[in-house]
Amino acid sequence: MRKMLSFFFTFILILTIFSSNAMAKTDYEEIKTDTPPNILFLGDSIATGYGLEGYNNGKENCTSYANILADEYAKELTGKCETSMKNSAIDGQTSSELLKGLNDGIYDLDLKNADAVIISIGGNDLLTVLWDFIANDLHINFNDSYADNQQSNFDITQIIKSVTSLGSRIDDNLSEFNSNLAQIAKCIKEKTNGTLIIQTLYNPFDQFDQEQVKEFIAGKIKTLNSYIELHKNDSDSQYIVADVYSQFYGKGNELTRINLMDIHPNQQGHDVIAQCVDKTIRTERYTYLAEKTKEAVQSSSISQKNSEKSTIICFIGIGIVVIIVFVITIIKIKNAKKEI
């Protein structure tokens, strides 16, 4: 008798709990979008917006491509979900320094929450070395305009000698970049489910008058970019390439500050990078959670209620059967006792 009563009340408790869970409502749904709600920028001074108007007051105060994209996506997603942009790029950062920061866990929290990670890296592995070469070996005066320097008489023999001596140093840097890049991508993919995008490096010297120098620099930049292409399909570190190089090709004077003796992109250059990165970002799909619309809630509610009714009716039917069996059993037991 006690076992039967225990079973009966256990069944009623289970029925109550199940019915309560069935009545619970989910008012959120996963929405697909072309733009990432949460973006993280990593890398060097190209990403910080160095040299742009307002930059000296902080990288958030200039119209860098990072800020352009953040503003554009915030507008697109207004009223749909919250958005955020974190620019953790550092002026002067090399690939070795970025890799160290990743291994040290500096970016872990930002990576965890990122829907997209955009990286500009390699400029300080290569461009700064080339810049030093042009300034020190070719003796171009940083205080003169680019046009004035082009009127200087270069010693072609000295140029060839300098280029040859520079080659091994550049190649060492490129080899290190190749190794670092693979590790950077692998480390990031271990820390985030967000889409990883890496930019190729543009050539600010592609309109340089000295052909020997121009060809030498172009070859080294192409090598660096070939490494970026090389690792994009690695099984443990897949990423998408934003081909900034091709968008700047033949426009070094137009899209950078080279006429002011600065290798960084000017405002027009940042506009071009923004378009390039945006196009790359939109090749993927992103998600965010949003409250269901009134129509969706109503439709879901009707469907859920119908399901709940069917479930509850089923359980009530089972419950009635159990109760009848329970009552009949009790009566039989009592009759059996009377006969005894």
C-alpha positions in Angstrom: 0.0 0.0 0.0 2.8 2.5 1.0 4.7 1.7 -2.2 1.6 2.3 -4.3 0.9 5.6 -2.6 4.6 6.7 -3.1 4.4 5.8 -6.8 1.1 7.7 -7.2 2.4 11.0 -5.6 5.7 10.7 -7.5 3.8 10.5 -10.7 1.7 13.6 -9.8 4.9 15.5 -9.0 6.5 14.6 -12.3 3.3 15.7 -14.1 3.4 19.1 -12.4 7.1 19.7 -13.1 6.7 18.7 -16.8 3.7 20.9 -17.3 5.5 23.9 -15.7 8.5 23.4 -18.1 6.1 23.0 -21.0 4.6 26.4 -20.2 8.0 28.2 -20.1 8.4 30.7 -22.9 11.5 31.6 -25.0 11.3 35.2 -26.3 14.7 35.3 -28.1 15.8 34.1 -31.4 19.1 33.9 -33.3 19.3 36.4 -36.2 21.7 36.2 -39.2 23.4 39.4 -40.4 26.1 40.5 -42.9 27.9 42.6 -40.4 29.6 41.6 -37.1 28.1 43.1 -33.9 31.5 42.9 -32.1 34.7 43.7 -33.9 38.3 43.5 -32.7 41.2 45.2 -34.5 44.8 44.1 -33.9 48.1 45.0 -35.3 50.1 48.1 -36.0 49.9 51.8 -36.8 48.1 51.3 -40.1 45.1 50.1 -38.0 45.4 52.8 -35.4 45.0 55.6 -37.9 48.5 57.1 -37.3 49.0 60.4 -39.1 45.3 61.2 -39.6 43.7 64.4 -38.5 42.7 64.1 -34.8 44.9 61.1 -34.2 47.1 62.8 -31.7 44.1 63.1 -29.4 43.6 59.3 -29.5 43.0 56.7 -32.1 39.2 56.9 -31.5 39.2 60.6 -32.6 40.3 60.0 -36.2 38.5 58.7 -39.2 40.6 55.5 -39.6 39.1 52.6 -41.4 38.5 50.9 -38.1 36.3 53.8 -36.9 34.7 54.1 -40.3 33.6 50.4 -40.2 32.5 50.6 -36.5 30.3 53.6 -37.2 28.8 52.0 -40.4 28.0 48.7 -38.7 26.6 50.4 -35.6 24.1 52.3 -37.9 23.1 49.1 -39.7 22.4 47.2 -36.5 20.8 50.1 -34.6 17.6 48.9 -32.9 18.6 45.3 -33.6 21.4 44.5 -31.2 24.2 46.1 -29.2 27.5 46.6 -31.1 31.1 47.2 -30.0 34.5 47.9 -31.5 37.8 47.5 -29.7 40.9 48.8 -31.4 43.9 47.1 -29.7 46.4 47.9 -32.5 49.7 49.4 -31.3 51.9 51.8 -33.2 55.2 50.2 -34.1 54.1 46.6 -33.3 55.8 43.8 -35.2 54.5 40.3 -35.8 56.8 39.0 -33.0 55.3 41.5 -30.5 51.7 40.7 -31.5 52.5 37.0 -31.1 53.9 37.6 -27.6 50.8 39.6 -26.6 48.6 36.8 -27.8 50.6 34.1 -25.9 50.6 36.3 -22.8 46.8 36.4 -22.9 46.5 40.2 -23.3 43.7 40.0 -25.8 41.9 36.9 -24.5 38.7 38.6 -23.2 38.3 40.7 -26.4 38.9 37.7 -28.6 36.3 35.6 -26.7 33.6 38.2 -27.4 34.6 39.0 -31.0 32.5 38.2 -34.0 35.3 39.3 -36.3 39.0 39.9 -35.8 40.8 42.2 -38.3 44.6 42.3 -38.4 47.1 44.6 -40.0 50.6 43.3 -39.4 53.9 43.1 -41.2 54.5 46.8 -41.9 57.0 47.1 -39.0 58.7 43.8 -40.0 59.4 45.2 -43.5 58.4 48.8 -44.3 60.4 50.3 -41.4 63.5 48.5 -42.5 63.0 49.7 -46.1 62.2 53.2 -44.8 65.5 53.3 -42.9 67.3 52.2 -46.0 65.8 55.0 -48.1 66.5 57.6 -45.4 70.0 56.5 -44.3 71.5 54.7 -47.3 70.0 56.9 -50.0 70.3 60.0 -47.8 66.8 61.4 -48.4 66.1 64.3 -46.1 63.0 63.6 -44.0 62.3 67.4 -43.8 62.2 67.9 -47.6 59.2 67.1 -49.7 59.1 63.8 -51.7 59.1 65.8 -55.0 62.2 67.7 -54.0 64.1 64.5 -53.1 63.3 63.0 -56.4 65.3 65.8 -58.0 68.5 64.6 -56.2 71.2 62.9 -58.1 71.5 59.3 -56.8 74.7 57.3 -57.2 73.4 54.2 -59.0 76.4 52.2 -57.9 75.9 53.0 -54.3 72.2 52.2 -54.6 72.9 48.7 -56.0 75.5 48.1 -53.3 73.1 49.2 -50.6 70.3 47.1 -51.9 72.5 44.0 -52.0 73.7 44.5 -48.4 70.1 45.0 -47.3 68.7 41.9 -48.9 69.9 39.4 -46.2 68.4 41.5 -43.4 65.1 41.8 -45.1 65.0 38.1 -45.9 65.6 37.2 -42.2 62.7 39.5 -41.2 60.5 37.9 -43.9 61.3 34.4 -42.7 60.5 35.3 -39.1 57.2 36.9 -40.2 56.3 33.8 -42.1 56.7 31.7 -38.9 55.0 34.3 -36.7 52.0 34.6 -38.9 51.2 30.9 -38.8 51.4 31.0 -35.0 49.4 34.2 -34.7 46.5 32.8 -36.7 46.6 29.4 -34.8 46.6 31.2 -31.5 43.7 33.4 -32.4 41.6 30.6 -33.7 42.1 28.8 -30.4 40.8 31.8 -28.5 37.8 32.9 -30.6 35.0 31.6 -32.8 34.9 34.9 -34.6 35.9 35.3 -38.3 39.6 36.1 -38.7 40.6 38.5 -41.4 44.2 39.5 -42.2 45.1 42.4 -44.5 47.8 42.3 -47.1 50.5 45.0 -47.0 50.3 47.9 -49.5 53.4 49.4 -51.3 53.9 53.1 -50.5 57.0 53.2 -52.8 55.5 52.0 -56.0 55.9 55.4 -57.7 59.5 55.8 -56.7 61.7 57.1 -59.6 64.7 54.8 -59.0 63.7 51.6 -60.8 66.3 49.4 -59.0 65.0 50.5 -55.6 61.4 50.2 -56.6 61.8 46.7 -58.0 63.7 45.6 -54.9 61.0 46.9 -52.5 58.1 45.6 -54.6 59.7 42.1 -54.6 60.0 42.0 -50.8 56.5 43.2 -50.2 55.1 40.6 -52.6 57.0 38.0 -50.7 55.5 39.1 -47.4 52.0 39.0 -49.0 52.6 35.6 -50.4 53.1 34.3 -46.9 49.8 35.8 -45.9 48.2 33.9 -48.8 50.1 30.8 -47.9 48.7 30.2 -44.5 45.0 31.2 -45.0 43.9 27.6 -45.5 46.0 26.0 -42.8 43.8 23.4 -41.1 44.3 24.8 -37.6 44.3 28.5 -38.5 42.0 29.3 -41.4 41.4 33.0 -42.1 40.2 35.3 -44.9 42.5 37.7 -46.7 41.6 41.3 -47.3 43.7 42.3 -50.3 44.6 45.9 -49.5 47.7 45.5 -51.6 45.8 45.2 -54.9 43.6 48.2 -54.0 46.7 50.4 -53.5 48.6 49.1 -56.5 50.1 51.9 -58.5 48.6 54.6 -56.1 51.3 54.9 -53.5 51.5 58.7 -53.9 47.7 59.0 -54.0 46.7 56.8 -51.0 49.6 57.3 -48.6 51.4 60.2 -46.9 54.6 59.4 -48.8 54.7 63.0 -50.1 55.1 64.1 -46.5 57.8 61.5 -45.9 55.3 59.2 -44.1 54.5 55.7 -45.3 51.1 55.5 -43.6 47.8 55.8 -45.4 46.2 59.2 -45.8 42.4 59.8 -45.4 41.7 58.6 -48.9 43.8 55.5 -48.2 41.8 54.7 -45.1 38.6 55.1 -47.1 39.9 52.5 -49.6 41.0 50.1 -46.8 37.6 50.4 -45.2 35.9 49.5 -48.5 38.3 46.5 -49.0 37.8 45.2 -45.4 34.1 45.7 -45.5 33.8 43.7 -48.7 35.8 40.9 -47.1 33.7 41.0 -43.9 30.5 40.6 -45.9 31.6 37.4 -47.4 30.7 35.8 -44.1 27.5 35.6 -42.0 27.3 36.6 -38.3 24.6 36.1 -35.6 23.1 37.9 -32.7 20.3 37.2 -30.2 17.2 39.4 -30.5 13.8 39.5 -28.9 11.3 37.8 -31.1 8.9 40.1 -33.0 5.3 40.3 -31.8 4.2 38.2 -34.8 6.9 35.6 -34.1 6.0 35.5 -30.4 2.3 35.1 -31.2 3.0 32.4 -33.8 5.4 30.6 -31.5 3.0 31.0 -28.6 0.1 29.5 -30.5 2.2 26.6 -31.7 3.6 26.2 -28.2 0.2 26.3 -26.6 -1.1 23.6 -29.0 1.9 21.5 -28.2 1.4 22.1 -24.5 -2.4 21.2 -24.7 -1.6 17.9 -26.5 1.1 17.1 -23.9 -1.1 18.0 -21.0 -4.1 16.1 -22.4 -1.9 13.1 -22.9 -0.6 13.3 -19.3 -4.1 13.8 -17.9 -5.2 10.7 -19.7 -2.4 8.7 -18.3 -3.0 10.2 -14.9 -6.7 9.3 -15.0 -5.8 5.7 -16.0 -3.3 5.5 -13.1 -5.9 6.9 -10.7 -8.5 4.4 -11.8 -6.1 1.6 -11.5 -5.0 2.9 -8.1 -8.7 3.1 -6.9 -9.6 -0.3 -8.2 -6.5 -1.8 -6.5 -7.5 -0.2 -3.2 -11.0 -1.6 -3.5 -9.7 -5.0 -4.3 -7.4 -5.0 -1.3 -10.2 -3.9 1.0 -12.6 -6.6 -0.3 -9.8 -9.2 0.1 -9.4 -8.1 3.8 -13.1 -8.4 4.4 -13.2 -11.9 3.0 -10.4 -12.9 5.3 
